[in-house]
Amino acid sequence: MLKKKIKSLASKQIVTKSKTSKLKWTASKSDLIESIYALHSSGVFNNGKADLKEIAEYFQEVFDLELGQYNRVFFDIRARKNNKTKFLDALKDSLVKRINDTYNEALP
């Protein structure tokens, strides 16, 4: 119980520090929810032991926004006909382009 309380206080301290940042999520909430589900599915937090609700709440605090019924949004993402991971695919494409542009700039 004490460990849980200490962990909670440490998390709040991190969130408090991040709120002083000027970073604001400017993509859609659906894009953030897609990212949260991808991160959760990959098990990148707490060695895969963090639950989805904990991750969603953390992102809501960090970006100071309300995601609402993120489970419902995930249902809509699952129901997409064509590209189910359109935001993640766009991120990948942007990164690959940057890598390629940086590589091409480095060539003599």
PyMOL commands that set and color helices and strands:
alter all, ss='L'
color gray80, all
select helices_A, chain A and resi 2-19+29-42+46-48+52-63+70-78+86-106
alter helices_A, ss='H'
color red, helices_A
deselect
rebuild
show_as cartoon
